[in-house]
Amino acid sequence: MTSEERYGVAADGFVVKGIDRIVADQQTRARAMFGDDVDLTSGSALRKVLDAAAFDTHELWRALESQYYGTFITTAQGPSLDLLGCDLGLRRRELRARGPVFLAIAKEEAGRRYALPRGTVLVTEPEADGSVLAFRSTRAAVLSTEQKSATVDVEAVVRGDAGNISAGRKLRLDPEWARHNLTMGAAEVEAVAQQTFHDGDVGESDAVYRARLLGVPRTVWTQEALLAQVLDVNGVRDAAIFDPLGGVEATRRTFGTFRFGSRAFSGDRRTGSPYFFDIVVAAEPGWPWHSGESLVPGVYDDVLDVVKQWRPVSIFPDILAANQVDVGMRATLVIEAGHDEEAVKGAILDAVRTSVDRLRLGHGVLHSDIVLSARTAAGVVDVQNLRLRRFAPAFGQTYYGGGTYGGSQELSVGENLRLAPDEIARFSVDTSMADLQVVIT
């Protein structure tokens, strides 16, 4: 082996000895032991024994490589990644059970449409101990006299195999959630699981688990440490921490009008005096803010319980709900002849919703991202004159500058939709803000 041929642990990682190198080394040792005239042709018995041993040796090298890379979070996989997670106190989470549910309406009023938004909470009938399983719809449904039934996909609120209910299991609207979010009147909604639910007994992927492990803070009280705990709460889509004394205090309306050269911007906190900071939380669609609004635990209460365990003495959180900004669009679609117009529209709306749902607090909606998402649908040739729209968010308790209240907007072609730090974008496929005109080529 020359000085350049280094195998095993090296500066750039682990170098595996290839099968060709192993075979060559074994043949060299065989000639040294039995002489240069030993028969090492492909048909000889000795050659076959050496080749079989070479494959076993190569597998051993590969196992050593796997063991080496299994000691690092960035490269570990499967059980090795689980062991590293145990060291950090963060286990691999189970997925939420998912499955289709058939919805049917009864006792409805003639001429009225009943919209069940994304996030509608459905629960099973109470067990003997009063416990129920809760599920949230992942799509909106509209029921009426003309369309008395629909099928929507739902996911379990709680992770784990308990949500893997069997086909034919009856569900019903969560009465408390419906009372706070719907106006059903005398109408009743019946729900039945169409298929056996799945994924509840499956762990999250290595990529997702690895990202969570890499985000584990190594300190006790920092914004990053607290944010990691808040983001792990059920029902939290995103969160942001505004710490006045830990950074620039942009929460006050006087920010930007201060005369920095003439007076101090913010005084230091006295030892022992109470100190408050803001946590702005964006909840997933349909998730209740306070407990009591649904059989599902409220996001506010769960976040508060987590923060209580992490905050130092005399430091108190002010947990605030983020403003949900409904985003829409108006555009002209050029599609190829032979494609179903409604199917193309539905695919585009799904792609745009997926793109918008990935945005975090304060991140605006880029015109180019929506165009690219729309063009991923099969049959779309071009997207022309696309204008983004926004509904004004409901006025909340927070104001970090830049929020727009009091009316809807339609932006110019090519203009990006900007959001304030306490706003988060939300796109609903059933919103009236989506206006798509189709041109057939």
N, C-alpha and C positions, 0 to 999 in steps of 0.2 A: 504494500500500500504506500503510495507516494505521500509526500507531506501535504498535498492539496486534498487528498481523499480523507475526509473526516466524517465519521458516522457516529450516530448517537446524539447526545446533547451538544449543540454548537451555539455559536454567538447568534445565529439567526433562527434558532429553534431546534427541532429534532430532525436529523437527517437519517432517513431509512436506507439501509443497504438494499439495493435492488436485487432481483432474482438472478440477473445475469452476473452480477458481481459475486454473489454467493456461490453460484455454480462454478465460476472461474476459480475462486479460492479453493473450493473442494477438489477440483481437478488438479490444481497445483500441489495440494497436500498429498493426493493419491499418487502422483508421479514421484514425489519425494519419498514416499513410503515404499512403493512397489517397483519403482524404477521408471525410466523414461519410456520404456517400451510397453507399459501396461496398456491394455485395450480399454479405451474410453470412448469408443464409437457409440452411436445412438442405440445399437442393438445389443451391447454387452450388458452382462448382469451387473457389473460394478457401476456402470453408468446409470442404470435404472435405480439402483439403491441410492446413489448420490443425488439423483434428481428428486427422488421422494423425500430425502432428508433436506434438500434445499428448499422445497416448498414449505416444510414444517418450520424451518429456520426463518423463512421470510414472514410467515404468519406470526412468529414470535417477535420479529422486529416491528411488525405492524401493531401488535399488542402493546409493545413498549412505547411506541409513538402515541397510541391512544391514551395510555396511562400518563404520559408526560403532559400532553395537552389537556387532559382531564383535571389538572391542578390549577387551571386558570379559568376565570369566569368567562372571558372573551372567547375561549375555544372549547370549553367543556360541553358535553352533550349528555342527555339522558340521565342515568343514575349519578354520574359524576357531577353534573350540574346540581342535582338534588342535594348531594352531600355538601357542596359549597354553600348552597342556600341554607342548610341547617346550621352551618358555622355562623352565618349572618343573622340567624333567627327569622328567616323569611322562607316559608315553604311554598312549593308549587301549588297554585290554586286550581281547583276544579272549574270546569266550564259550567255555564248555565244550560240547563236542559232546554231544548227547543222542539217545536213541532207545530203543525197546522191545527187550527181550531175553526169549526164551522159555526157561524153566527146566524141566528134567525130571529126576526122580530115579530112580536104579537101584540095585539091590542093597540096598534098604532093609529094615529089620526090621519085621515085622508088628506092627501096633498102636502103632507109634511115630510121633510127629510131629516133623519137622525144621524148626525155625524159622530162617529166614535174615533177620536183622534189617535194618533200614534202615542203609545204609552198608556192606553186604556188598561186598567187593572181588572183582571179576572181572578176569581178565587174558587177553590174547590168547596164542596159542602163540608161543614165542620165535622171533625172526627169526634169520637166519644169524649176525648179530653178537651174539646173545643178548639183544637189547632186546625189551621187551614194552610193550604199551599197557595201562594200568590204568583201570578204570571202577568207580564206586561206585553201588550201587542207591539209589534215592530212595524206595522203598517196601519194606515188609516182605513176606515170602512164607512160607507154611507148606506144606510138602510132606509127603505120607504115602502109604500104600498106597491110601487112598481118593481122594486128590487128588495124582496123580503129577506134575502139571505146573502151571505158573503163568506169567504174563507180568508183568514188572516194568519200570519205566523206570529207565535208568541214565544217568549223566553221566560224562564223561571226567575223570580226575584232573588232567591237564595241559591247559591252555587251548590252543586253536589248531586248525587244520584237520587236524592229524595224527589227531585222534580221530574224524573223519568216516569211519568204517569202512563197508564195503558190506554190504548185506543178505546173510545166510547165513554171515557170518564166525563161526567157532566161538570160544567163550570158555570159561574154566574158573575155578573158585575159586582165588584166590591161596592156594597151599599154606601159606605161612607165616602169613598172616592167619587162615586156617581153623584152623591148629594152636593159635593163641593165643586164638581167640574162639569156636570151635565144637567140638562133640563129635559128629562124623559117624559114627564107627565105620567099618564097611565100606561105607557108603552113598556113592554117587558122584552128583554133580550135573553134568548136561550143560547148556550154555548156548549159544544161537544167536541172533545179531542178526536180528530179524524184518524190519527195514527199514533202509535206508541212514540212517546218523546225520546229523544236521544241526546248524547253528548254530556249528560250530567255526570257520568262516571269517567269522563276523559279529562286529563290534566291539560293545562294551557301549554302552548307550544314552547319549544326551547327558546325561540327568538323573543317571545313576549316575556318569558320568565327571566331570560338573561338581561333584558332591558330593565326589568324591575330590580334585579340584583345590582346592576351597575349604578342604579339611581339611589341605592341605599346610602344615606349620609353616615359619615363616620363621627359626627358630633352630636351632642344631645340637644342643645338649644340654638338652632339657627333657623332662618327662614326655610332653607332647603330641607332640613330635618322635619320640620312641622308640615311643610307642603307635601312631602312624600307620604306622611301618615294620612293627611286629608284626602289625597287623591286615591287612596286605597279604600275609602269608605264606599259602601254600596250606594249607587244612585248619583255619585259625583261624576260629572262629565269633565269639569276642569275647575281649577281654583287658583286664586292669586292672593298673595299676602302683601298688604300695604302697612309698612312699619315706619311710623313717623320718625322715631328717634334712631332707627336702624338705617335710615337712608334719607333721600330727599322727600320732604313732606309735600307731596303733590295733592293731598286730599283737600286742602283748603282752597276756597275760591280766591284767596288773596295771592295764591301762587302765580307768579308772573307779573305781579304788580308790586312786589316787595322791593324796597331800596336796600340792596344787599350791603352797600358801603356805609350806611348810616345806622343800622341796627342789626341785632342778631336775629337770625331767621327762626330758630327754635332753641329754647333753653334746655339745659341738661336736666334729667330727671333726678330728683332728690332721693337719697337712699331711704327705702321704706315707704315711699309714696306710691300709690297705685298707678299702673301704666297700662294703657289700652292700645290695642292695635286692631286692624281690620282684616278679616278674612272674607273675600268675595268668592262665593261658591256658585257655580253653574250646575244645576241639576239636570239629569237626563229627562227627556220628555215623559210626562205622566207621573214622575216620582213626586210624592207629596213633600212639602217643605216642613210641616210640623206633624208630629205624631198625633193621631186622633182624626186626621183628615182621610185616613185610609187604614186598612189592616196592615199595610206595608209601613215599616218604621220610617219616620220622617228624617229627611236629610239633615235638617238643622240639629235635631237632637243627637243623631249619631256623630256628627262632626264635633258638637260640643263635648260629648263624652270622650272623644279621642283627644281633643285639645287639653282637656282637664288633666290627662295623664302626662302631658308633655310640657305644659307651661310651668315656668318657675313661679315661686311665691310672689304674690302681689302684681302679677302680670295677667291681664284679663283680655279675652278675645271679644270682638264685636263681629258676629257672624252675619253676613249680609248676602241677600240673594242677588245674583247677577241679572242684568237686564237682557232678556231674550229678544233679539232683533230678527223678525221674520224677513227673509230674503226671497225675492222673486226675480223674474226676468221677462223681457219681451224680445223676441227674435224671429227672423225668417229662416226656415230650414230648407235647404236644397237637398232633396233625397232622390235616389235612383228609382226609376219606374219598376214596379213589381213588388215593392216593399209595402207592408201594411203601415199606413200613416200613424194610426193610434199606437201600434206596437213600437214604432220608432220614437214617438213622443214619450211613451212610458219608459223606454230604455234610457232616454236622455234625462228625464226627470230623476230616475233612480241614480244615474251616474253623478248628476249635479248634487243631489242630496248627500251621497257618500262623500263627495269632495268637500262640501260645506261642513258636514258633521265632523271632519277631521280638524277643523280650525279651533284654535284655543282662544281664551279671553283676550280681547283687544286686537286680535288678528283680523284684518280686513279681508274682504272677498276680492280677489284679483280677477279682472275681466279676462285675462289670458287663461287662467285656470278653468273658468267656466266654459270658454270656447273649446279648450282641449278636452274637457270632460264630455261636452256635447258631441264632439267629433269622434269619440270612441264608439258610438252606437253604429251598428251595422246598417249600411245603406245611406249614411249621411255623407253627402258630397261637400257641403259647405254650410257654415253658420254665418249669417249676414245680419248687420244692423242690431247686434245684441246690446241691449240696455239693461243694466241691473236696477232692481227696485228694492225698496225697503219700507217696511211698516215701522212706524215710530214705536219704540219700546215703551212698556208700561213704566211710569215714573216710580223708581224704587227709592231706597233709603240712601243710596250711594250717589256720589257725584264726583268724578275724578277728571272732569273736563272733557269736552268734545261730544257729549251726549246730545242727541237730537230728540226733541219732544214736540208733540202737537201736530203732526201731519206726516203723510207718506211722501216719498221721493221717488222720482225716476231719473236716473243719471244719464249723462250723455254717452254716446257710443265710444267705447274704449276707456271710459272712466272707471276707476276702482272704487269700491264701496268701503269707506273707512269707518272704523268702529272705535269707540272710547275704551279705555282700559277696563271698565266695568261692564262692557257689553260683549255678547257672544252671538255669533250668527246661527240661525236655524232656518233650514229650508224644508218646507212641507210640500209634497207632491200634489196635495189637494188644495193648495192655496189658490185664491183667485189672482194672485200676483203673477202667476205663470201664464204668459200669453205667447203661444208658439204658432206661427203661420207656416204652412207647408207649400213648397213649390216643387213639382215633379219635373225631373229632367228627362 
